[in-house]
């Protein structure tokens, strides 16, 4: 089903171009738009790998619910110049990819930025006519294209702090080491020399082998986090299904690389790196716990990721969300995503106020109730065990 939001038809020669905005709700549109979608992603300012068709389409097929898809499109003389890939969640429009996606955004054609932003803003405002409707993008970068909608947005708009994100420059490892303090740099050089002498074999997985490679990676991922409280969602079959399809499609178009690392012929690690024209991102990896005793795992994974970023001309290697210790060793540059709310005042202001109150409560718990962290970790371990049991049960009955 489609909904035509606004159409401006061209008339005689010299008349303004035809601009048409349409909301697509039939999930078959995901496949129809694939080629145009990825072409637009390549020309959209600030676009990350998480805005490509294969990532968001596979997410929808694993997590989406019938009837909720909303693909807001803008065409100029038939050419796609703007796209907002969303789904309806009660009174809110949320981005495809949801919590599994580190960066949320819309796509705008760089050659028609102002026109595309104005038309998309008008289409979204029309879609959010109900009093309490809102657009809620939870993880927005500072250079995201969606900020271009601000001058054209006729209603309320709020920005709230979201996740901490860290990144490194896309430079060779030798240059990266100059960022480190002297003693840290020296210790890292020693580890890297031992890594090189160990003779680890690195293999890029071809697209047609991606589904099996994803399964091997997730098996190692579960093993490395066993009894340490892995993210429960990463243990579920729907997550594996999403990654299999996304990695296959993205690898085929050069937007993802699956790597396998072998030592003495044995698989010790796998990782999945996502890529756009300006950014490379290390999304997920799996490591056999015993391998940590023999090689510098972080040096191995980051070294390969940096080398690929340099080869492909990416200026940024994103370490994505979180401040884990293995990231801090490399002195990454921290930034913070924003949560962006667009809608009526009655929709946006109460949600923003509630989000601020929740943030204050979490900050209080972190500083005054530190024991809650260990409780949360134990609960995650239990959830991981239940997820693994469910997966085993499903595999036995399949």
Secondary structure, 3 states (H helix, E strand, C coil): CEEEEEEECCCCCCCCCCEEEEEECCCHHHHHCHHHHHHHHHCCCCCCHHHCHHHHHHHHHHHCCCCCEEEEEEEECCEEEEEEEEEEECCEEEECCHHHCCCCCCEECHHHHHHHHHHHHHHHHHHCCCCCCEEEEEEECCCCHHHHHHHHCCCEEEEEEEEEEEEEECCCHHHHHCCCCHHHHHHHHHHHHHHHHHCCEEEECCHHHHHHHHHHHHHHHHHHCCCCCCCHHHHCHHHHHHHHHHHHHHHHCCCEEEEEEEECCEEEEEEEEEECCCEEEEEEEEECHHHHHCCCHHHHHHHHHHHHHHHHCCCEEEEEECCCHHHHCCCCEEEEEEEEEEECHHHHHHHHHHHHHHHHHHHHHHHHCCHHHHHHHHHHHHHHHHHHHHHHHHHHHC
